[in-house]
Amino acid sequence: MFQIFSVKNTVDFLRHAMPISVMSMILVIASFVSLGVQGINWGLDFTGGTVVEMEFSAPVDLSALRAKMTSAEAEGAVVQNFGSSRDILVRLPVRETLKSDVQVAAVLAAAQTIDSAVIQKRVEFVGPQVGKQLAEQGGLAVIVALICILIYVSFRFEWRLAAGSVAALAHDVIVTLGVFSVLQLEFDLTVLAGLLTVVGYSLNDTIVVYDRIRENFLKMRKGSPIEVVNTSITQTMSRTVITTGTTLVTVIALFLKGGTMIHGFATALLLGIFVGTYSSIFVASYLAVKLGINREHMLPVEIEKEGADQPAMMP
C-alpha cells in the first residue's frame, strides 16, 4: 500500500554499509571510552537525595528561585516545574554532613523570600543504597531485554538474522548512552524508560526488514544475498520513512514542550530513533550478509514421512 519503490529502481544501500559500519564502530568505541572516563551523570533517582514539592500562589520564575538558593544547605539543588508553572519540584543531592531536614528548611526559606504563601506539599527521601539498586536493576532490565529478543528472533527467523538484530540493538543502546556520557546529560528513570522504548522501536524496524528479506529470498530464486537485501530495504523504505516521520513529530513536540520532567525521556527517544533507523538498515542487515545468510537458510525444513523411501507396493 505504501510501497513507492519497485525492484526496477532498487537502491544499493549495502554499497554504503561498509563506511557506515566503520563509523558505527568508531561511535561504539568512543562511547565506551567516554563511559569509562567520564561515566554517566546519574540523576537523584540513582544517586539518592531529597525531593521537595512546593505550590506557589502565582507562577514562579525558575531563574529567580534558583538565584535565591545560594546557601550552603541548598547547594546542588535542581529546580524545575512540576505540572503547572505554580508547582515547583526541587531535587537535593545527598550530603553526608547535612541532614535532609536542614536542606528542606533552606529550600523552603528561599522560596518564602519570593512568595510568603508558598505551601510545602511533600518531601521524599531516596537513600543512596536504593539508588544503587535501581541502577543495577535498570542495567539488568536492558540486558534481559536483549537476551529475550535474541531468543525470540532466533525462533522466528534464523540465527544469522538474530545476531544482526541484537548487534544493532546493542549498538543503539551503547551509542545513546555514549551521547549522554559525552554531554553529561542527567540520566534518571525516565531516560532508562526511553532506552527500553528505543530497543522496542528499533526491533520493530528490524523485524519489518527481516520479514521482507525472508519473503524475497523465496521469491528471487536467482538473486544474490546482497540483491535480495537491497531489494527488501528498498521495498520497506517508504514504511520506514512514514513511521519515523510521524514518530519524530510526537517526540520533537515532547522534547520542546514536554517540560523538564520528561525532557530526558524525549532526548533518549530522539537519539534512539535516528540511531535505530540507520542501524536497522545498515548494521543489522549488513551483519547478516557478512555472516553468510542465503536462500537455503530461509527454506522450511523438510520432514521425511515414515515409509516415504520405500518402493510402492504393486497391486
Secondary structure as UniProt FT lines:
FT   HELIX           7..9
FT   HELIX           13..16
FT   HELIX           17..37
FT   STRAND          41..42
FT   HELIX           44..47
FT   STRAND          49..55
FT   HELIX           62..68
FT   HELIX           72..74
FT   TURN            75..76
FT   STRAND          78..81
FT   STRAND          87..93
FT   TURN            96..97
FT   HELIX           100..112
FT   TURN            113..114
FT   TURN            116..117
FT   STRAND          119..126
FT   HELIX           128..156
FT   HELIX           159..183
FT   STRAND          186..187
FT   HELIX           189..219
FT   TURN            221..222
FT   HELIX           225..257
FT   HELIX           260..262
FT   HELIX           263..278
FT   HELIX           279..284
FT   HELIX           285..290
FT   TURN            291..292
FT   HELIX           295..298
FT   TURN            306..309
//
